[in-house]
Amino acid sequence: MEAKLKRFLAIVAIVSVFNGLSYALIPNALLPMYGIEPSPGAALGFRFFGSALLAFGMILWFVRESRDWAALRGVLLGATIGNAAGIVVSVWAILTGVMNSTGYLFPVTYVIFLLGYVYFLWAGAPKPAAG
């Protein structure tokens, strides 16, 4: 389980860092892909989003080596809540026309990662001793 969690956190960290750098550095090139008109405010919002993804990706990268269940559990719980909120926000944005159908990449990614976080919360939880 430990190796699988480490690998999962590394994958999510790499995806998060890549996306974070992209959104932070070239938002005006990416906004139209999602049907969002580039504007200073939209670019700033994407840059903040990218900064948060970059920070979270680095947290995942560095915590992946931890064997401290309390630390890992805290990160997994926070990620679970954040990804659940991301699903709601991104689906709302698509359904209200803020983003086009390319925006479905967001909730799909959030769901895949959410399933991983929930799985590792369940699988990594200390089991009661038998007997």
C-alpha positions in Angstrom: 0.0 0.0 0.0 2.8 2.4 0.9 4.5 2.1 -2.6 1.1 2.6 -4.3 0.3 5.7 -2.2 3.8 7.1 -2.9 3.3 6.5 -6.7 -0.2 8.0 -6.6 1.0 11.2 -4.8 3.9 11.5 -7.2 1.6 11.3 -10.2 -0.9 13.8 -8.8 2.0 16.1 -7.8 3.5 16.1 -11.3 0.1 16.8 -12.9 -0.6 19.6 -10.4 2.8 21.2 -10.9 2.6 21.0 -14.7 -1.0 22.5 -14.7 -0.1 25.0 -12.0 2.9 26.3 -14.0 0.8 26.5 -17.2 -2.1 28.4 -15.6 0.2 30.7 -13.7 2.5 31.5 -16.7 0.3 31.4 -19.8 -3.3 31.9 -18.7 -4.2 34.0 -21.7 -3.2 31.2 -24.0 -5.3 28.6 -22.1 -8.4 30.6 -21.2 -9.9 30.5 -24.8 -9.5 26.7 -24.8 -12.2 26.6 -22.1 -14.4 29.2 -23.8 -13.3 31.9 -21.4 -12.6 35.3 -22.9 -9.1 36.4 -21.8 -9.3 39.5 -19.6 -7.1 40.9 -16.9 -9.4 39.5 -14.2 -9.8 36.1 -15.7 -6.0 35.9 -16.2 -5.4 36.9 -12.6 -7.9 34.2 -11.4 -6.2 31.6 -13.5 -2.8 32.7 -12.2 -4.0 32.4 -8.6 -5.4 28.9 -9.4 -2.1 28.0 -11.0 -0.2 29.2 -7.9 -2.4 27.1 -5.6 -2.0 24.0 -7.9 1.8 24.6 -7.9 1.9 24.8 -4.1 -0.4 21.8 -3.6 1.7 19.8 -6.1 4.8 20.6 -4.2 3.2 19.6 -0.9 2.2 16.2 -2.4 5.7 15.7 -3.8 7.4 16.3 -0.4 4.8 14.4 1.7 4.9 11.3 -0.5 8.0 10.0 1.4 6.3 10.4 4.8 5.4 7.3 6.9 3.5 9.5 9.4 -0.1 8.4 9.0 -1.4 11.6 10.7 0.4 13.8 8.2 -0.7 11.7 5.2 -4.2 11.5 6.5 -4.4 15.3 6.8 -3.2 15.8 3.3 -5.6 13.1 1.9 -8.5 14.6 3.8 -7.7 18.1 2.6 -7.4 16.9 -0.9 -10.6 15.0 -0.7 -12.5 18.1 0.4 -10.8 20.3 -2.1 -11.4 17.9 -5.0 -15.1 17.5 -4.0 -15.4 21.3 -4.1 -13.6 21.5 -7.4 -16.1 19.1 -8.9 -19.0 21.2 -7.8 -17.4 24.5 -9.0 -16.3 23.2 -12.4 -19.6 21.4 -13.1 -21.5 24.6 -12.2 -19.2 26.6 -14.5 -20.0 24.3 -17.4 -23.7 24.1 -16.8 -24.0 27.9 -16.5 -21.9 28.5 -19.7 -18.9 30.1 -17.9 -16.8 27.3 -19.5 -17.4 25.3 -22.6 -17.4 21.5 -22.8 -13.6 21.4 -22.7 -14.0 22.4 -19.1 -15.1 18.8 -18.4 -11.4 18.1 -18.1 -11.6 19.7 -14.7 -14.4 17.6 -13.1 -13.0 14.4 -14.7 -9.6 15.0 -13.3 -11.1 16.0 -9.9 -13.2 12.7 -9.8 -10.2 10.5 -10.7 -8.0 12.1 -8.1 -10.9 12.1 -5.5 -11.3 8.4 -6.0 -7.6 7.9 -5.3 -7.7 10.0 -2.2 -10.7 8.2 -0.8 -9.2 4.8 -1.6 -6.0 5.6 0.2 -7.8 7.1 3.2 -9.8 3.8 3.5 -6.8 1.5 2.7 -4.3 3.4 4.9 -6.5 3.8 8.0 -5.1 1.9 10.9 -7.1 -1.3 11.4 -8.3 -2.4 14.8 -6.2 -5.3 16.3 -7.8 -8.7 16.2 -8.7 -10.5 19.3 
